[in-house]
């Protein structure tokens, strides 16, 4: 367990980022990456 954080199973990268301690400098909006994470995890017919 990293930093004693029990991370939930989710593809919402912003929700996961929000669980990080304030000392971690990750503050970017990760919404666009969340979409890519889902597409990569669940591939199908891509346009």
N, C-alpha and C positions, 0 to 999 in steps of 0.2 A: 504494500500500500504506500503510495507516494505521499509524503507529507502528512501521513495519518488521515488521508481523505478517502472516504468510501464513495468513489465515483459511481453514479447510476449508469445503467445501460441506456444510452441515448445517442442520437446522431446530432443533437443540438449543441454545436461547438460553443456557442455563446453561453449556454447554461453550464457547460463543463468549465469554461474559462472563469465564470463567476464563482466557482468553488475554490479557485486557487487563492493562496494567501496574498494579501496586499503587497507583500515584498516581491512578488513575481511581476515583471514588467509587461506582461501580456495584457494589453488593453484595447487592441484593435477589434473592430466589428468583424466577426467571423461568419456572418450569415451567408455570404456567397460561397465560402468554403463548405458550409454545411450542405448546401445543395450538391456540390461535387462529391462529398463524402457519401451521400445517399445514393447518387447515381453510380458511383464506383462499387459500392457494396451490393447494390441490387441492379445489376446490368440487365438491359432488355433491348428493345428496339429503340435506338436513338435516332432522332431526326437528323 
